[in-house]
Amino acid sequence: MLRWVGRAALALVVLGLLAAGVASWRFARYAPPDPAVAPDPRALAYFIDDYAPARQAFLAAGDALAPRFARVERFAIPVDGAPNLAVDGLYVPAQRAPRRLLVLSSGVHGVEGPAGGAVMRLFMDEFMTDALMADTGVLLLHALNPWGFAHQRRVTAHNVDLNRNASMHPALYQTQNAGYPLVDPLINPREQADPNAWGHRLFLLRSVAMIARHGMPVLRQAVLQGQYAEPRGIYYGGHAPEPQLTALAPRLTAVLEQYPLSMGIDLHTGYGARGRLHVFLNPPENRRVREGLEAVFSGQAIDWGGGRDFYTVTGDVAGWIGALRTSGAHLPAVFEYGTMDSQTTLGAVKSLHVGVLENQGAQHGYASPEAEARIRRDYREMFNPSSPAWRTQVIQDSRAMLGHVLARLPEVSVRP
């Protein structure tokens, strides 16, 4: 009898090891499928992977618009004292009656800049018509994090996640993320980055064990909320507003105050189902603002942050722009173009692992040139996929959603 019990236990151990091995093999080779769409050369032409030519393309598109409309304003906010790194703004006021303002922002996370810039140039080419501009002003903010765009990182030169850094109140930078110490050993390794190190080979199993102990919602919130205690850690929100936000705030306020209603769309990539445009809306306290957002996105699938995958973010740019208003109403929205199927557990853990390796390399160096090349490649692909099908889908979905928004926005009247 004991012999059979021993054999059964050994069989269970072997099966467990096989299952773990298969899971680790799948994790190492994880690649979500592309959308089933034929690549469109016209759509692909909007994507420019490097910061300098992307900036020049945005400026050139502005040059083409300027003669068509009156009172066009352009500005550049240099970042880190480098004139070749700047947040570029283009403001085209409503030509007759200033009834509403649309703000498009891109590159808050620098490495996401190519997709954001592509969507912005699509908007400039196809949507900025005489009919729209009669009573709608447009403010375009290109590459809010130009250093990150130029260096293909999410963060600024100070390792600050700009989407955890934006606030009108100093209290943000004293925020305590109570769950962060739970995940710190997993997400902030302090040796040179090596994907083949055992800690990384077992990253999936370590993550699953942590999920089993604390639950996925707790860990997701702890990781993604933002933290203000570890300057070299991921999702660091800084100790004060980054300089470009400080410089940009009065310019934004001056424009926002000219309109009784404004709407902001902040463009991001990464989270969600690959090839799908996710619309994220933080539930506003003002009931009329919520009704306004519901009216704008009527008939569209939107995420109000109430699902099992929900997590809150502190210091987000979309909310910060609205908070700059002293009167009137603002409708904040985030367009997120999914890349890694991160709404699934495997996709979420893989996305986290790619980010952990990239930050580890940036903070502590790489074990080899080969390790650096692999880590940086995986990181770029997570936020700026080279897939022609994915890029085509981004443009197609953006064209449809922006058309929907602009058709519905004139019907909205929101009083604060």
Secondary structure, 3 states (H helix, E strand, C coil): CHHHHHHHHHHHHHHHHHHHHHHHHHHHCCCCCCCCCCCCHHHHCCCCCCHHHHHHHHHHHHHHHHHHCCCCEEEEEEECCEEEEEEEEEEECCCCCCCEEEEEECCCCHHHHHHHHHHHHHHHHHCCCHHHHCCEEEEEEECCCHHHHHHCCCCCCCCCCHHHCCCCCHHHHHCCCCCHHHHHHHHCCCCCECCCCHHHHCHHHHHHHHHHHHCHHHHHHHHHCCECCCCCCCCECCCCCCHHHHHHHHHHHHHHCCCCEEEEEEEEEECCCCCCEEEECCCCCCHHHHHHHHHHCCCCCEECCCCCCCCCCCCCHHHHHHHCCCCCEEEEEEEEEECCCCCCHHHHHHHHHHHHHHHHHHHHCECCHHHHHHHHHHHHHHHCCCCHHHHHHHHHHHHHHHHHHHHHHHHCCCCC
